[in-house]
């Protein structure tokens, strides 16, 4: 190595040493001495204020009571979680307390938060006390008790739930008022599938986000179109969406003697719960019955198609061209209504009238050498592609008379000693009631069948693509209440009663007796006849029929369908005239047969019949009485089956001449015939004066 190279190497070593001494040697500290950067814990007071702001923003305004707010149940889990509670409570809060809040005390915690009166330390102390006393969200809402904050020892002077002992703590002294006041915002009920009756505290907030400004106002109730918040119902068809309902609010009616809204609500709720068990496609199913302190509600799903009356009015003044599919839809839906009525009536077959019918049939069978039984009609099979839908539905309730339908005012006539309403001239004939006092089984009748109480559900709710959708009977459970409304309510100024256009003769002649299931058969006969008039002659034809009420001799006792003289009823000349004219219509009066003609004859011969079964009747006499729902269902099934067969063969049983433009409705009857004292069982057949079974 040369001298120059040695000098260079020496210079490099000197420079490296200098650099090493100047900068030093960077060494990583050993692992055991490494520490995480210090984390500053947020201020619990600030976290509490942040949680309160988010909570207030989560409230939803309710329409009932108007302007009140409630917290949707889905927001509770979003607001209360482990991380949030760990930051809001002081650092000393134990894991057990945080677990209790997140598991069993979420609502309790949020009620305290919204009140803005409890500090983080207060929240910790109160939630520790709640955990100690097993006070959870399940015990909400809490009644106002005088022993809050230790002001009054409980002992036996103030009885309350054991978990409410938590309120004895002095911590509650300055926050209890807001707690009791605010808890209503957190306890809005969720309408469950498997629960019907809800007992709620006075001042509760319902999860109703909207209700219509114009309700349907009736005598006993007011019905609102409303919507339930999407988090407070369990209808899978409307998951994540608001559910439209009909909310029926019962009126107190303190001016009505003998009427009590609490009793009426209890009766209707019990009836609806029992009828719900029938699970029939054409019977409405209510969603819930709610008692909120002095307020009483019943909730139904909203019928998007309105009532049958509204459907008729929307058909237009002129008749539409006859179409086999439309007529088949009418037959099938009427059959569905009658099937529902048969199911409703058939819950108890051991009534007195049922025994009369069976006894007469058994006697006839023994005379023929065999014992006969009343046949049970088979159920209607759904058409191809149709499924039975038992989903809940709803109903508007209104007592207003529909447009152009005559109002019938009935004057009550007390029978004298020698003349009892519908008393039989045969001393061996006594009439019995279908009201079974001896049997513990219950049976149901509607009592107020009319187009306003038959609702239409369109495809969106029933998956039914036909123009008529699905028709369902509404206002179930009101039979007892309806008896009071029509047979007991008296106008004290003129001593008159009011009855429906569709009620049977016994509603006028025997007001003081209960009604039978066959009362509904007369009503459905009136509805069916008017449906045929709509099909053949349109709204103008139905208006012409309604206009016939002007020629009634006595508007206090007569309707378009029957007339009463000395408490003896018969089918009216108006109904007889219109039925005869309809049967002479080109569509009905043809050799090949007509479905509409067969339906009208069924109405004439088996539905608009005054006579009812009585004791000691033989089968031939019973066959002349008004039909029951089972028989009506069988006969409609026969018409339906014939229509199906004829349609498959390319026949014209459903309709022959589609164009109805030049077919005029029946000419109105000009003068009523003089009243007679003999009763008519059906059109054209005189019967001895008798006392029909009116109950």
C-alpha positions in Angstrom: 0.0 0.0 0.0 1.4 3.3 -0.9 1.9 6.2 1.4 -0.9 8.2 -0.3 -3.4 5.3 0.1 -2.5 5.1 3.8 -3.2 8.8 4.3 -6.6 8.5 2.6 -7.7 5.5 4.7 -6.7 7.3 7.9 -8.7 10.3 6.8 -11.9 8.2 6.2 -11.6 6.6 9.6 -11.2 10.0 11.3 -14.3 11.3 9.5 -16.4 8.3 10.4 -15.4 8.6 14.0 -16.3 12.3 14.0 -19.7 11.6 12.5 -20.3 8.8 14.9 -19.5 11.0 17.9 -21.6 13.9 16.5 -24.8 12.1 15.6 -24.7 9.4 18.1 -26.0 5.8 17.5 -29.8 5.5 17.1 -31.0 2.4 19.0 -34.6 1.2 19.3 -35.6 0.8 23.0 -36.1 -2.7 24.2 -39.7 -4.1 23.8 -40.4 -4.2 27.5 -40.0 -0.4 27.8 -42.3 0.6 24.8 -45.6 2.4 25.8 -48.7 3.3 23.8 -49.5 6.9 23.4 -51.8 8.2 26.1 -55.4 8.4 25.1 -57.6 11.2 26.5 -61.1 9.9 27.5 -63.9 12.0 26.2 -65.9 14.1 28.7 -69.0 12.1 29.8 -71.0 15.3 30.0 -70.2 16.1 26.3 -71.1 12.5 25.3 -74.4 12.8 27.2 -75.3 16.0 25.4 -74.4 14.4 22.1 -76.6 11.4 22.8 -79.4 13.7 23.8 -79.2 15.6 20.5 -79.3 12.4 18.5 -82.2 11.1 20.6 -84.3 14.3 20.1 -83.7 14.1 16.3 -85.0 10.5 16.3 -88.5 11.3 17.6 -91.5 11.0 15.2 -94.6 13.1 15.5 -97.8 11.2 16.1 -101.2 12.1 14.8 -102.9 10.6 17.8 -102.7 12.5 20.1 -102.0 15.2 17.6 -98.6 16.8 18.0 -97.2 14.3 20.5 -93.9 12.6 19.7 -92.8 9.0 20.1 -89.6 7.1 19.6 -89.8 4.2 17.0 -88.6 0.9 18.5 -86.0 0.5 15.8 -84.2 3.7 17.0 -83.6 2.4 20.5 -81.0 -0.2 19.4 -79.3 2.4 17.2 -78.9 4.8 20.2 -78.0 2.4 23.0 -75.0 0.2 22.5 -72.0 -0.8 24.6 -69.6 1.8 23.1 -72.0 4.7 23.7 -72.9 3.7 27.2 -69.2 3.3 28.1 -68.5 6.9 27.1 -71.7 8.4 28.6 -71.3 6.8 32.1 -68.3 7.7 34.3 -65.1 5.7 34.0 -65.9 3.9 37.3 -69.0 2.3 35.8 -68.7 -1.5 36.1 -69.2 -3.9 33.2 -72.2 -5.3 35.0 -74.0 -2.0 34.9 -73.2 -1.4 31.3 -74.4 -4.9 30.4 -77.6 -4.3 32.3 -78.3 -1.0 30.4 -77.6 -2.6 27.0 -79.6 -5.7 27.8 -82.6 -4.8 29.9 -82.7 -1.0 30.5 -82.3 0.7 27.2 -85.6 2.5 27.4 -85.2 3.4 31.0 -81.8 4.9 30.2 -83.1 7.0 27.3 -86.1 8.3 29.3 -83.6 9.6 31.9 -81.4 11.0 29.1 -84.2 13.0 27.4 -85.2 14.6 30.6 -82.0 16.6 30.8 -82.0 16.5 34.6 -79.6 13.6 35.4 -75.8 13.9 35.2 -73.6 11.0 34.2 -73.1 10.2 37.9 -76.8 10.3 38.5 -77.4 8.0 35.6 -74.8 5.5 37.0 -76.4 5.6 40.4 -79.9 5.2 39.1 -79.0 2.3 36.7 -77.1 0.5 39.5 -80.2 0.8 41.7 -82.5 -0.4 38.8 -80.2 -3.5 38.4 -80.4 -4.1 42.1 -84.2 -4.0 42.2 -84.6 -5.8 38.8 -86.4 -2.8 37.4 -86.3 -3.3 33.6 -88.0 -2.0 30.5 -90.7 -4.7 30.9 -92.1 -2.7 33.9 -92.8 0.4 31.9 -94.9 2.4 31.9 -94.8 3.3 35.6 -97.8 4.7 37.5 -97.3 7.8 39.5 -96.8 6.7 43.0 -96.6 9.0 46.1 -93.6 7.3 47.6 -91.1 8.5 44.9 -87.9 9.9 46.3 -88.6 8.6 49.8 -91.3 11.2 50.5 -93.7 8.6 51.8 -92.9 5.2 53.2 -94.8 2.5 51.3 -95.4 -0.3 53.8 -99.0 -1.3 53.0 -100.4 2.1 52.3 -99.2 2.3 48.7 -99.4 -1.0 46.8 -97.3 -1.3 43.7 -95.0 -3.6 41.8 -92.0 -4.8 43.8 -89.6 -3.5 41.1 -91.0 0.0 41.6 -89.2 0.1 45.0 -86.3 1.6 43.0 -88.2 4.9 43.1 -87.8 5.1 46.9 -84.3 6.3 46.3 -83.8 10.0 47.0 -82.1 10.3 43.6 -85.5 10.3 42.0 -86.7 13.3 44.1 -85.7 15.9 41.4 -86.2 13.9 38.2 -89.3 11.8 38.8 -91.8 14.3 37.3 -90.0 14.4 34.0 -89.6 10.6 34.0 -93.3 9.9 34.5 -94.2 12.6 31.9 -91.6 11.5 29.2 -92.2 7.7 29.4 -95.2 8.0 27.1 -92.9 8.9 24.2 -91.0 5.6 24.6 -93.9 3.2 25.1 -95.9 3.4 21.8 -97.2 -0.1 21.3 -96.1 -2.4 18.5 -99.1 -4.1 16.8 -98.1 -7.8 17.0 -99.5 -10.7 15.0 -100.3 -12.9 18.0 -101.8 -10.2 20.3 -105.1 -8.4 19.9 -106.0 -6.5 23.1 -103.8 -3.7 24.4 -104.4 -2.0 27.8 -102.5 1.3 27.6 -102.0 4.0 30.2 -103.9 7.3 29.9 -101.9 9.8 27.9 -100.1 7.1 25.8 -99.0 8.0 22.3 -100.1 5.8 19.4 -97.7 5.0 16.6 -100.0 6.7 14.1 -98.0 8.9 11.7 -100.9 10.2 9.7 -104.7 10.2 9.7 -107.2 11.7 7.3 -108.8 15.0 8.2 -112.3 13.8 7.2 -113.4 10.8 9.2 -116.4 8.5 8.7 -118.7 9.6 11.5 -121.3 7.2 12.8 -123.6 7.2 15.8 -121.5 4.9 17.9 -118.0 5.6 16.5 -115.7 7.7 14.3 -113.4 5.9 11.8 -110.2 7.5 10.6 -108.1 6.4 7.7 -104.6 6.3 9.3 -101.1 4.9 8.9 -99.0 3.0 11.4 -95.2 3.6 11.5 -93.3 0.9 9.7 -91.5 -0.1 12.9 -94.7 -0.7 14.8 -96.5 -3.4 12.8 -95.6 -7.0 11.8 -97.4 -7.2 8.4 -94.8 -8.8 6.2 -96.6 -7.5 3.0 -95.6 -4.0 4.1 -92.2 -4.6 5.6 -90.3 -1.4 5.9 -93.4 0.6 4.9 -96.2 2.3 6.8 -99.4 0.2 7.1 -102.6 1.9 6.2 -105.4 1.1 8.7 -108.9 2.1 9.6 -108.8 3.3 13.2 -112.3 3.2 14.8 -112.8 5.3 17.9 -115.8 4.5 20.0 -117.9 7.4 21.3 -118.8 7.8 25.0 -122.4 8.7 24.2 -123.3 9.8 27.7 -126.6 11.0 26.4 -127.7 7.5 25.4 -129.6 5.9 28.3 -128.3 2.4 29.0 -125.2 2.7 26.8 -121.7 2.3 28.3 -118.7 2.7 26.0 -116.6 0.4 28.2 -119.1 -2.4 28.0 -119.6 -1.9 24.3 -115.8 -2.0 23.7 -115.5 -5.2 25.8 -118.3 -6.9 24.0 -117.0 -6.0 20.5 -113.5 -6.9 21.4 -114.6 -10.3 22.7 -116.7 -10.9 19.6 -113.9 -10.0 17.2 -111.4 -12.2 19.0 -113.8 -15.2 18.7 -114.7 -14.4 15.1 -111.0 -14.1 14.2 -110.6 -17.8 14.9 -112.9 -18.6 12.0 -110.1 -17.5 9.5 -112.4 -17.0 6.6 -111.3 -15.2 3.4 -114.4 -13.1 3.2 -114.6 -12.0 6.9 -112.6 -9.1 8.0 -109.9 -9.6 10.6 -109.2 -6.7 12.9 -105.6 -5.9 13.9 -105.9 -4.7 17.4 -108.2 -3.4 20.1 -106.7 -0.6 22.2 -107.9 1.0 25.5 -105.9 4.2 26.2 -107.4 5.5 29.5 -110.9 6.8 28.7 -110.4 6.3 24.9 -111.3 3.1 23.1 -110.1 2.1 19.7 -110.4 -0.9 17.3 -107.9 -1.1 14.4 -108.6 -2.7 11.0 -106.6 -2.9 7.9 -107.8 -0.4 5.3 -109.9 -1.6 2.4 -108.3 0.1 -0.6 -111.4 -0.5 -2.8 -113.9 1.2 -0.5 -117.3 -0.2 0.2 -119.7 -2.1 -2.2 -121.8 1.1 -2.2 -118.9 3.1 -3.5 -118.2 0.4 -6.1 -121.8 0.7 -7.4 -121.6 4.4 -7.5 -118.4 4.3 -9.6 -120.0 2.1 -12.2 -121.7 5.1 -13.8 -125.3 5.9 -14.6 -125.6 3.7 -17.7 -125.3 -0.1 -17.5 -122.0 -1.6 -18.8 -122.0 -4.2 -21.5 -122.6 -7.6 -20.0 -119.4 -9.6 -19.8 -119.3 -13.3 -18.7 -116.1 -12.7 -16.6 -117.7 -9.8 -14.7 -120.9 -11.8 -14.0 -118.8 -14.8 -12.9 -116.8 -12.5 -10.6 -120.1 -11.3 -9.0 -121.4 -14.8 -8.5 -118.1 -15.9 -6.9 -117.9 -12.9 -4.6 -121.5 -13.2 -3.6 -120.9 -16.9 -2.9 -117.9 -16.0 -0.9 -119.9 -13.6 1.2 -122.6 -16.2 1.8 -120.0 -18.8 2.6 -118.6 -16.4 5.2 -122.1 -15.9 6.5 -122.6 -19.6 6.7 -119.4 -20.0 8.7 -120.4 -17.2 11.0 -123.9 -18.6 11.6 -122.6 -22.2 11.9 -120.6 -21.8 15.0 -123.4 -23.2 17.1 -126.0 -25.6 15.5 -127.7 -26.5 18.8 -130.0 -23.5 18.8 -133.8 -24.0 19.2 -134.5 -23.3 15.6 -131.8 -25.6 14.5 -133.4 -28.3 16.7 -136.7 -27.6 15.1 -135.3 -28.1 11.6 -133.4 -31.3 12.5 -136.4 -32.7 14.4 -138.7 -32.2 11.4 -136.1 -33.8 9.1 -135.7 -36.7 11.4 -139.5 -37.3 11.6 -139.7 -37.2 7.8 -136.8 -39.6 7.6 -138.3 -42.1 10.1 -141.6 -42.0 8.2 -139.6 -43.0 5.1 -137.8 -45.7 7.0 -134.5 -43.9 7.6 -133.1 -41.2 9.7 -132.2 -38.0 7.8 -129.6 -35.5 8.7 -129.1 -32.0 7.7 -126.5 -32.0 4.9 -123.3 -30.0 5.4 -122.5 -28.1 2.2 -119.0 -28.6 0.7 -116.8 -25.5 0.5 -116.2 -23.7 -2.7 -112.9 -24.7 -4.3 -110.8 -21.8 -5.5 -110.3 -21.3 -9.2 -107.1 -22.3 -10.8 -104.3 -20.0 -9.7 -106.3 -18.6 -6.8 -105.2 -19.1 -3.2 -107.0 -18.6 0.0 -105.8 -15.4 1.7 -106.5 -15.0 5.4 -104.7 -11.7 5.8 -106.2 -9.0 8.1 -108.2 -6.3 6.7 -110.0 -3.1 7.7 -113.2 -1.2 7.5 -114.7 2.2 7.4 -117.7 2.5 9.7 -120.5 4.9 8.9 -124.2 5.2 9.9 -125.0 7.8 7.3 -127.6 6.8 4.7 -126.0 6.4 1.3 -127.0 8.7 -1.5 -130.5 8.1 -2.8 -131.2 5.2 -0.4 -134.5 6.0 1.3 -134.4 6.5 5.0 -136.9 4.4 6.9 -138.4 5.8 10.1 -140.3 3.1 12.0 -142.9 4.0 14.6 -143.0 1.5 17.4 -146.5 0.2 18.0 -147.1 -1.6 21.3 -149.3 -4.7 20.7 -152.6 -4.8 22.6 -153.7 -7.6 24.9 -155.7 -9.3 22.2 -153.2 -8.8 19.4 -149.6 -9.8 19.7 -147.2 -9.1 16.9 -147.2 -12.1 14.5 -149.2 -14.3 16.8 -150.3 -17.5 15.3 -154.0 -18.3 14.9 -153.1 -21.9 15.5 -153.0 -22.5 19.3 -150.8 -25.5 18.8 -148.1 -23.5 17.0 -145.6 -21.8 19.2 -142.6 -20.0 17.9 -139.2 -20.3 19.4 -136.0 -18.3 19.4 -132.7 -19.0 17.7 -131.1 -17.4 20.7 -130.0 -20.5 22.7 -130.4 -19.7 26.4 -129.9 -23.3 27.4 -126.7 -23.9 25.4 -123.3 -22.6 26.4 -122.2 -22.6 22.7 -122.1 -19.3 20.9 -123.3 -18.4 17.5 -122.9 -15.2 15.6 -125.1 -13.1 13.3 -124.2 -9.9 11.7 -127.4 -7.9 12.1 -126.5 -5.0 9.8 -125.7 -6.4 6.4 -125.8 -3.7 3.7 -123.5 -2.4 0.9 -121.8 0.0 3.2 -120.6 -3.0 5.4 -119.3 -5.1 2.5 -115.8 -3.9 1.6 -113.7 -4.3 -1.6 -110.1 -5.3 -1.5 -108.2 -4.8 -4.7 -105.3 -6.8 -6.2 -102.6 -5.0 -4.1 -104.0 -6.6 -0.9 -105.5 -9.9 -2.1 -103.5 -11.0 -5.2 -106.9 -11.1 -7.0 -106.6 -9.7 -10.5 -110.4 -9.7 -11.2 -112.1 -6.4 -11.5 -114.2 -7.0 -8.4 -111.3 -8.0 -6.3 -112.3 -9.7 -3.0 -115.5 -8.7 -1.1 -115.4 -9.0 2.7 -118.0 -8.5 5.4 -117.2 -5.7 7.7 -118.5 -4.5 11.1 -118.4 -7.9 12.7 -118.8 -8.1 16.4 -121.5 -5.3 16.5 -124.5 -7.6 16.7 -125.3 -6.8 20.3 -124.6 -3.1 19.8 -126.6 -3.0 16.7 -129.7 -4.4 18.5 -129.4 -1.5 20.9 -128.9 1.0 18.0 -131.9 0.0 16.0 -134.3 -1.6 18.4 -133.7 0.3 21.6 -132.7 3.8 20.5 -135.7 6.1 20.6 -136.1 9.6 19.5 -137.8 11.2 22.5 -139.3 14.1 20.5 -141.5 12.0 18.2 -141.3 8.5 19.7 -139.9 7.0 16.5 -137.3 4.4 15.8 -135.0 4.3 12.9 -134.3 1.1 11.0 -132.3 0.2 8.0 -133.4 -0.1 4.4 -132.1 -3.7 4.4 -133.6 -5.0 7.7 -136.0 -7.9 7.8 -139.7 -7.4 8.7 -139.1 -8.6 12.3 -137.1 -5.4 12.9 -140.4 -3.4 12.7 -143.0 -5.8 14.0 -141.1 -7.3 17.0 -138.6 -4.6 18.1 -138.5 -6.0 21.6 -137.3 -9.4 20.6 -133.7 -10.4 19.7 -132.9 -11.2 16.1 -132.1 -14.6 14.5 -129.4 -15.6 12.1 -132.0 -15.7 9.4 -132.3 -11.9 9.8 -129.1 -11.7 7.8 -130.6 -13.8 5.0 -133.2 -11.2 4.3 -130.6 -8.5 4.3 -128.3 -10.3 1.9 -131.3 -11.0 -0.4 -131.8 -7.2 -0.7 -128.2 -6.7 -1.4 -128.1 -9.4 -4.1 -131.2 -8.0 -5.8 -129.7 -4.5 -6.0 -126.5 -6.0 -7.3 -128.5 -7.5 -10.2 -130.2 -4.2 -10.8 -126.8 -2.5 -11.1 -125.5 -5.1 -13.5 -128.6 -4.9 -15.8 -129.6 -1.2 -15.5 -126.7 0.7 -13.9 -127.0 3.4 -11.3 -129.9 5.1 -13.0 -131.9 1.8 -12.7 -131.0 1.5 -9.0 -132.0 5.2 -8.4 -135.3 4.5 -10.1 -135.8 1.6 -7.7 -135.0 3.7 -4.7 -137.3 6.4 -5.9 -140.2 4.0 -5.4 -140.2 4.8 -1.7 -142.4 7.8 -2.4 -145.4 5.6 -3.0 -145.2 3.7 0.3 -148.5 4.0 2.3 -146.8 4.3 5.7 -143.2 5.4 5.7 -142.9 4.6 9.4 -143.4 0.9 8.9 -143.0 0.1 5.2 -139.7 -0.3 3.3 -139.1 -1.0 -0.4 -139.0 -4.8 0.5 -141.9 -5.3 2.9 -145.0 -3.7 4.3 -146.6 -4.1 7.7 -150.3 -3.8 8.5 -151.5 -4.4 12.1 -148.1 -5.9 12.9 -148.5 -8.4 10.0 -145.8 -8.3 7.4 -145.7 -9.3 3.8 -143.3 -8.7 0.9 -144.0 -5.3 -0.7 -145.7 -4.8 -4.0 -142.7 -2.7 -5.1 -140.3 -5.6 -4.6 -142.8 -8.0 -6.3 -143.2 -5.7 -9.3 -139.4 -5.2 -9.8 -138.6 -8.9 -9.5 -141.3 -9.8 -12.0 -140.0 -7.1 -14.5 -136.4 -8.3 -14.1 -137.4 -11.8 -14.9 -139.1 -10.5 -18.1 -135.9 -8.8 -19.1 -134.5 -10.2 -22.4 -131.4 -11.3 -20.5 -133.4 -13.3 -18.0 -136.4 -14.5 -20.0 -134.8 -16.9 -22.4 -135.1 -20.6 -23.1 -131.5 -21.5 -22.5 -131.6 -20.4 -18.9 -129.8 -17.5 -17.3 -127.6 -17.2 -14.3 -129.0 -13.8 -13.3 -132.6 -15.1 -13.6 -131.7 -18.1 -11.3 -130.2 -15.7 -8.8 -133.3 -13.5 -8.8 -135.6 -16.5 -8.4 -133.5 -17.6 -5.5 -134.0 -14.2 -3.9 -137.7 -14.3 -4.5 -138.4 -17.8 -3.4 -135.9 -18.4 -0.5 -134.6 -15.0 0.8 -137.3 -12.4 0.8 -139.5 -14.7 2.8 -141.4 -13.5 5.9 -142.2 -16.9 7.4 -139.6 -18.5 9.8 -139.4 -22.0 11.2 -141.5 -22.8 14.3 -142.1 -25.8 16.5 -144.3 -28.7 15.2 -143.5 -27.8 11.6 -143.2 -30.6 9.1 -140.5 -30.5 6.3 -143.0 -29.3 3.7 -143.8 -26.3 5.9 -140.1 -25.5 6.7 -139.3 -25.6 3.0 -141.6 -22.6 2.6 -139.8 -20.6 5.3 -136.8 -18.3 4.8 -133.7 -20.2 4.0 -130.7 -20.4 6.3 -127.1 -19.6 5.3 -126.2 -23.2 4.6 -129.1 -23.7 2.2 -128.4 -20.4 0.4 -124.7 -21.4 0.0 -125.7 -24.8 -1.5 -128.0 -23.1 -4.0 -125.4 -20.5 -5.0 -122.8 -23.3 -5.4 -125.2 -25.0 -7.8 -125.6 -21.8 -9.9 -121.8 -21.3 -9.8 -121.1 -25.0 -10.8 -123.6 -24.7 -13.7 -121.9 -21.5 -14.9 -118.5 -23.2 -14.8 -119.8 -26.2 -16.8 -121.6 -24.1 -19.3 -118.6 -21.8 -19.7 -116.4 -24.8 -20.5 -119.0 -25.9 -23.2 -119.1 -22.5 -24.8 -122.6 -21.8 -23.6 -124.4 -18.5 -22.8 -125.7 -19.2 -19.3 -123.7 -16.3 -17.9 -124.9 -13.8 -20.4 -126.6 -13.8 -23.9 -126.8 -10.3 -25.1 -123.9 -8.1 -24.1 -125.2 -4.7 -25.4 -127.5 -3.1 -22.9 -127.7 0.3 -24.4 -131.3 0.1 -25.6 -132.7 -1.9 -22.6 -134.7 0.3 -20.2 -135.1 -0.5 -16.5 -138.5 -1.6 -15.2 -141.2 0.9 -15.3 -141.9 2.2 -11.8 -144.9 0.9 -9.9 -147.4 3.8 -9.8 -149.9 2.8 -7.1 -149.5 0.4 -4.1 -152.2 -2.3 -3.8 -154.5 -2.1 -0.7 -152.9 -3.6 2.3 -154.1 -7.1 3.4 -154.0 -8.7 6.8 -152.7 -12.0 5.6 -148.9 -12.5 5.7 -146.9 -13.5 2.6 -144.2 -16.0 3.0 -142.9 -15.4 -0.5 -143.9 -13.4 -3.5 -147.4 -14.4 -4.6 -148.1 -17.0 -1.9 -150.6 -16.1 0.8 -150.1 -17.7 4.2 -152.3 -17.6 7.3 -151.6 -14.9 9.7 -148.8 -16.2 11.9 -146.1 -15.1 14.3 -142.8 -15.8 12.6 -139.7 -16.7 14.6 -138.2 -13.2 15.0 -135.1 -14.0 17.0 
